[in-house]
């Protein structure tokens, strides 16, 4: 029988599951290091032929690999005036990461060339292989970063790998900087993880395409996940949310998860994780992105506080079920919110991943002149989405999409951010 292989990484443990369309047909826990024979035995013991594996769905928070990051990183800030804030300082401290940061003027400003040469010379004497580059308004005008990379390659050909920020659709300079630096720090460790994963599958005779679960509860290609690993942050939380909503057959469901200290509370929305509004924090670093709305309780909450929180999150006047993966004694009982205990093991997580849709989100900033222009821009975004799907070899069915128009009143010439969200089934 054909189906999908699900790999759920939780710390050093790996859960292997096989199924299709929300039904888990086989599961096994690997408590220690995972070797090809573990996967081979799982397939053999459950009568699964490698050729019958249609897809490999991976739940792995790739940001956990920051602890394996050893190489220092170079960073160039391009702006007309210096920015005094230290980039990702809290993350550097907590994860013991090394960052060499330089402020450079824009290419059109005096002193740019000499300062660039001096910065590159300093970095060339250090064990720095990668340099992140972030310029003001790079999502609108990428030319300063492109000129810098071209000049640097001429000065030190092949010495560094450069990672520009114009691939990030975040207008806020500091928020774009945070995402850029975290992703760039992760790339070397993620590359090693991807090689290990590909070897694991190859040794088991599996040649199916690999997809990763993102923090927003949708799947993405292996290429996207390993290029922007920050997208997988809180993927484990999302797998619980997806599975709980599928288990109850209810689009809106509260989910309680255990934490190192206390519990975490989250909720689904239309069978997907309800996403946080505003900023989220990653080791003290602010992020703008699509991540689950999670409320942390460091100790057992008081009954009235717990009820107030549930009422604030509940989109309906009536009660919602509360799926509790934490010990029931860790939460107070509220009569209006029945507590349900899920089946033991990773079955619900696996089922949630098996029904997760594939998601793609792209956006661009343009300057609105007339109604016809916005239709042209929408078509261009749609073409970009189709091109990206083709590049990743993704074929979707039951496609739904949504355009969002966000006026940027702080920019001149009627600037507007146009965002396209596409969902579909693999």
N, C-alpha and C positions, 0 to 999 in steps of 0.2 A: 504494500500500500504506500502511495506517495504521501509525503507530508513535509513538515518543516522541522529542522533541528533547532532547539533553543538552548543557548548557553547563558546562564545567569551567574555572573561573577559577584561574590560577596566576600570581600577581603581576600584571603588566600583560598577560599573554598569555591568550588564550581558545582552548580547544579545542571545536570544534563536532562533535557526533556525532548520528547518527540510528539508531534500531533499536528492537527490541522483544524482551522475554523473554530478555534476556542476549545477544542477537545484534546486533552492531554492523554496520549495513549501509552506513554512509557516515561518513567523518570528515575533518576539515580543521583545520589550525592557523592561528590568526590571531596573528602574532607581535607586532603593534603595537596601536594604538588600534582599537577595534571600532566600525564604523559600520553602519547598516542595509543598505548595499549589500553588505557582507561576508556577512551572513546571507542576503540575497536571492540572491547568487551561489551560495552553498552549496546552497540549496534548488533553484535552477534547474539547476545542474550535475549534481545527483544525482537529478533528476526527482521531487522531493518537492513535492507540492501543499500549500500552507499549511493547507488545510482538513483534510488527512490527519494533521496533528500533533495527537495526542490529549492529550498532556501535555508540559509543559516541566519538565525536572528540572535543578535548578541545584546545582552544587557550588561554593560560594564561602564562604570563611572571612570572615564579615562583620566579625570583630574586626580585620582588617587595616585597616579604615576608621578606626581610632582615630587614625592619622597625619593624617587630614584634619579631625579635630575641632578647631574653633577657639573655639567659644562656651564661656564658663565655666559652671559648674554650681553651683547652691546645694544645700545639704544640711542637713536638720534631723534631729538625733538626739533622740528622745523617750525618756527613761528617768528613773527616780526619783533616780538618782545619776549624776554625770558619768562618762563613760568617757574615760580619758586617751589611749588609743591613737589615733594619727592614721590616718584612713581611707585605704586604698589608697595609702599614701605612696610606695611603690616605683614603682607604675604612674604616678603623677603626675610623678615625676622622669624616668622613662624616656621617656614620651610627651609631656612638656611640657604637661600638662593643668592647668587652673586650677579649683580647688574651694574654695568658700566654705562652711565647715562651722560649724554652730551647735548647741550643746547646749541643749535645752529641757526643762523639767520636764513631767511628765504633766499633762493638763488638770485633774485633780483637785487638783493641788498649788498652793500659794501662789506668786504671781509669774509664773504661766504666761502670762497674757494680756499683761502688760506686756513680758515678754521676747519673746513672739511678735511683737508690734507693732514692737519695736525691731529685731528681726532682719529683718523684712520691709521696714522702712524703709531699712535699710542695703543690702539686696539691690536695692531699687528704684532706688537711685542708681548701680547697676552694670549692665553689659550682660548681666545674667543673665535668661534667659527660662524656664529649667526648674529645678524644685526637686524633689529626691528626699526622701522622708520615710520614716523607719524608726523604729518604736517597739518596745519590748520585748514579745515574745510576740504580735506582730501576726498570725501565722497562726491564733492562738487567739481573740484579741480585736482586731478591726480598728477599734473605735470611737475610740481616741485619734487615729489618723491621719485618720479621716473627719471628726472634730470640728475638727482643725487645718485641713484643707483647706477646710471650710465657713467657718471664721472668717477664713481668709486671703482667700478669694474675696469676703467681705463688706468686708474692709478695702481690698483692692486688686483690684477686679473686672476680670477679663480680663488682668491684668498678667503673671501667671505660669501656666505649665503644671505640674501637680503629678503626681508619679509615686510612689505609695505602695508599701510593701514587702509588704502583705498578699496580693499576687498571687503571692508567692514562698513555696513550701512548704518553707522551710528554717527550722528552729527556732532554730539558733544565730544570735545577733544579729549577730556580726561576719561570718560567712559569708554571711548574707542581705544584709548591707550591701555586701559586695564585689560580689556578683552584681547588686544593684540599681544601684550606681554605674557599673559597667562598661556595663551595658545602657543606662542613661540617657545616659551620655556618647556612646554610639554612635547614638542615635536620629536625630539630625539628618542625619548622614552616610548612614545606612541609608535614610532617607526619600528622599534625593537619588538613591541607587543604585537604589532601587525604581522611582522615576519614570523614570530612564534605561532600565532594563530593560523596563518596560512600553512605553516609546516605541519601543525597538528591536523588540519583538515586534509591536507595532501596525503599524509601518511595513512589516513583512514580511507582514502579513495574517494573523498568528497570533493566535487568540483562545483558545487552550487554557489550562486552569488551570496555575498555576505552583506547583511544590513545591521545597523545599530539602532537601538532605541534612544531617542533624545529625551531630554528633561521635560519637554512639552507633551510627551506621550505619543509622539509620532515616530515613524521609522525614517531613516535616511541611509544613503549609500555608505559603503565602507570608505570611499574616497573623501566624502564630505566630513564624516565623523573623525577621520584621522588627520584631516587638514585643519579642522576647527574642533578640537576635542572638548572644548568647553561646552559645546552643545550637549554632551552626554552627562553633564553634571546633574545629579538627582534623578538619573534614569531608573535607579533602583526604586525610589519612591514612586515614580510614575508607573512602574510595573505592578506595584501593589494596588494603586488607584484603578488602573485599567482592569485588573483582575476582579477587584471587589465590585465594580460597577457591572461587569459582565456577569458575575456570579448571581447578583440580585436581579439582573435584567432591568436596572433602574439607572437612568442617566445621571441623577444627582444622588450621591452617597457620601456620607462622612466616613473617614478612615482614620483609625488611630494606630500609630506605629511606635514601637519601643525606641528609646534613645539611650545614649550612654548614661545620661542622667535625666530621668523623667520620661515624658512621652511627646510625640509629635502628632498634631492634628491637621488633617487636610481634607479636601472635598473634591468630588468630580463635578463636571459640568458637561452635559450632553455626551456622557460616556468617556470623556477625556479629562485629564487633570485641569482643575480650575487654576488659571495662571495668576501669578502675583502681579499687582499693578505697581507702577513706580519702580523703584530700585530694589534689588536683592543684594545680599552681602555674602561674599565668598572669602573667608579668612580675613575679614575686615576690609575687603575691597568691594567697592560698589560696582554692580553690574546692571546693565540694561539688557534684558533678554526675556525669553519665554521659559519660565521655570515655574514649578508648582507652587501654589500658595501654601506655605507650611507655617504653622504656629507652634512654637516650642514652649513646653512647660518643664522647667527644671526640677520641679517637685510636684507631688500630687496637688492639683488645683482645688481650691475651695469650691463647694457645690454651686454657690451663686455665681462665681467667676466662670466656671465651666459652662453653666447654662447660658450666661450672657454671651460667651464666645460662640457657642453653637447657634444661638438666635441671630447673632450678627452675621454669621456666614450663611445661614439657611436662606435660600432664595424664595422659599415658599412659606405661607402662614402655618401650614401643617407640619407634622413631625417627619423626620427623615431617619432611616436606619443608620446605625453606627457600627461599622465592621471593625472589630477590635483585634489587632494582631499583638498588642501588648497584653501583659497580664491584667485581667479584668479588675484586680484590686488596685491598679494604678490610677483608675479614673473613678470619679463619683458617679453614682447612678442618677439619671434625670428621667423621670417617668415619661416625658414626651418624646424621648429619643431612645428607642429600644436598642439594646446592645446585642449584636450577633457575633458569635465566635466562628471564624472561618475554618475550613479543613486544615489540618496540620500539613506541613511540608510546602514545597514551592509550587504546588499544582496551580493555585490561583494566579501566582505571578506568571507562570508559563502560559496559562490560558489568556491572560490579559495581553501578553506579547503577541500571541497568535492572532488576535483580532485587532491589533493596533494598525491604524492606517499609515500609509506613507505620506509624509508631509514635506512641502517645500515652500519657502517664504523668501521672496526677493523684493527689493524696493530700490527706488532711485529718486533723486531730487531733480526737479526741473522747474523752469520759470514759465508760469502760465501766461499765455497771451490771448488765446481764444478757445472756444469749446472744441474746435476741431483738433487743436494741439493735444488736448488731454486724451482724445480717442486714439491718436497716433501713439502717444506714450503708453497707453494701456496695451495696445497691440504689440508694441516693442517688448514690454514686460512679459506678455504671454508667450511671445516667440522665444525669449530668453529662458523661460521656464521649460518649454518644450525641448529646447536645445540641451539644457542641463540634464533633463530626464534621458534624452537619447545618449548623451555622453556617458551616463552611468548605466546604460543598458536597462533602464527601468520602463516597464510597460504597466500602465495603471488602468483600472476599470472603476466604474462608479465614481467618476471624477466630479468633485465640486470645487468651486473657486470663489474667491471674494476679493474685490478691490477696495482699498481704503485710501481716501484722499485726506491728507493732513496738512492744512495751511501752516506755513512757517512765517509767521508775522514778523519775526525778528530779522528776517532777511529781506533784501530789496527785490523789486521786480516781480511781486506776486509769486514768491517761491512756494513750492508745494512738494510734499513727500508723497509719492505714490507707492503703495504697498500691495503686493499680490500674494495671497495665501491659496495654496492648492492642496487638496486632500484627495486620496484615492486608495483603492485596494490593490495590492499586488496580485 
